[in-house]
Amino acid sequence: MNNPQESLNHSKKNDFSTIEQTMEKFSGGTRRLAAQLTTSASLESLWNVLTDYDRLNLYIPNLLSSKKIYQKDNNVHLKQVGAQDFLGMKFSAEVTIDLLEDKDHGLLKFNLIKGDFRKFEGSWKIKNIKNTSKNSLIYDLTVQGCQWMPIGMIEKRLKKDLSENLIAVDRQAKSSEIV
C-alpha cells in the first residue's frame, strides 16, 4: 500500500467498533479504498440491510437514490445517485451497477455498467470472526473518475464516506435485530 493504514474509532452506547481503512493509488487517477468494521450485528441482519436495494438511500449518507432495475436469481442491476458538497458546490454522480449476490459467502460483488465514472467496482463482504459472535463488514471499492473529476480533491471525501457507509449499515442492521 502506498499510504499507511488508518484507523477510526466509533462508538454507540456500549458497543465499540474499530474501522480499519486502507487506500492505494494507481495510475490514471484510480483509487482502491477498503474499509473494515467489526460488529456484533448478525450476518443475517447485515445481509438484509445490504440487499434492501430500494431503501439503501434511507440510511446511507450521501446516497440520494437507489433503485433495483433488474433481478434474475442472484444477479441484480441497481441505479444509484450519490451527492457530495465540495467547497459549497453540489456534486452528484450516477451509476448503474451489475451486482452478484453470494449469500453463502456473505459477498455482494459489483461492477459498473454505465455512469459518471470510468471505473466503479468492488464488494461488500460479511465474514464471521472465528471463535466469536462478531462479524467483519468489509467494503472494497476501486474507483476511477472521469477527466473532469478532481480525484485528489474527492479522495479524502471518499475515505470519509466509506467509514460513514459502514457505520450506517451497522447501525441499521443492529436496529433491525430482535433484542
N, C-alpha and C positions, 0 to 999 in steps of 0.2 A: 504494500500500500504506500502511496506517495505521502499521505497525511497520517499523522498519529491518530490512533483510535481515541474517540471522545466518549465520555460517559455523562449522563444526565440523570439525576435522581428525581423522582416524583413520588408524591405520597397522596393517599386518600384514606382518611381516618387512620386505622392502624395497619393498613396494607401498604408496605413499602416495596416499590419495584425499581429496578435499575434498567435504564435504556442504554444499551451499548450501540455505538454508531460508527461506521467507517465510510470513507469516501475514497474513490480512485478517480484520477483524471486520465482521460485518454485523448488522443488527437482529435481534431475537428470539433472541439467543444463538447465531447461526450463525457458524461459523468456516470459512475456507478456508485450508488448510495445503498447502504444496507443498515438496517436498524433492528435491534432485538430487544424485546421486553420480556421479563419474567413475570408470570401472573398466576394467581390462584384460580382464575376463570377456567372452566372446563373446556375440553376440546369441542364438545357439542355446542356449547353456548357461543364460543368464538366462531365456529363454523357457521352457525345460524346467522350471526351478525354479518359476517363477510359475504354470505350468499343471499342476503336480503337486498338484492341489487337495486330495486326501485326505491329503497328507503335509505341508502347509504348517505345521501346528502343531508339527511336529517340530523346526523351526529358526527360526520366527518367535516372538520373545519375546512373552509375554502372550497368545498365541493358544492357547486351551485345546483347541479342536477346529475342524476344517474338513472338511466332507463335501459331496461333489458329490451333489445330489439329483435333477438333471435335466440332460440334454445332448441337443441336436439340432443337428447341424452345428456352427456356431461360437457357438451360444447355450448358456450354462451357468447353472444355478442352484446356488448354494452356501449352505449353512447354516454359520455360523461363530459361535463363542462366544469372547469375549475376557475377560480378567480383569485387574484392577488392584488395587493395595494403596494405599489413601489413609489416612494417619494411623492405620495399624493396622487399618483396616476393609477387608474384601474387597468389591470392586465388580465385578460381571460384567455383560456386555451381550451380547445375542444379535441377530444379523441374518440375514435371508435376502436374498441379493442376486441380481440378474439381471446376468449378465456376458456381454459380447460380445467374442469373440476376433478380432483382425485381425493375424495374424502378419506379413503383407506389410508392414505399417506399424509393427510392434512394439508394438501397442496392445491393452491389456485395459481395457475401459471397463465400469464397474459402477454400478448403481443399486439402491436399497433396494426390496425387495418388501414386507417387513414386518420388524419388530424393535423394539428398545428405543430407537430414535432417531426423530425426526420427519423428519430428512434424513440420508442417508449415501450419498454418491455421489462418484465420482471415476474415476481411471485409474492404471494403471501404463503407462509408455511407455519403450521402449528405442530410443535414437537413436544412430547412428554419428556420431562426431565427425569431421568432414571432414578428409581428409588424414592420418588417424591410424588406429591399430588399436584405439583406445579407444572405449568407448560411454558414453553418459549413461543412467543409470537414474533415471527421474523418477516420483515418487509424488505424486499430487494428490488431496486429499480435502476435500470440503465436508461438514461435519457440523453437525447441529442436534440437541441433546439434548432429551429430554422435560422437562417443567416441574420434575420432582423432581431433575434432574441439575444439579449446580452447575458450569456451563460455565466460569466463571472459575477454579475450582479444578482442573478437569481439563485446561484449556487448556495449561498448562505440561507436563503429562504427555503430552498428545497430541504436542506438539512433540518431546519426547524419544523417544517411540515411533516416530515417522516415521523419525528417524535410525537407531534400532536396527533397524527393519524393513529399511531399505535395506542396512545393513551385513550383516544376517543373510542376505539374498537374495544379495548379492555373495559372501559367504564360501561359501555353499552352491554357487553357480554355479562358483566357482573350484575348489572341492574335487572337483567332478564332471567337470572338464575333464581330458582326457588330456594329460599333460605331455610 
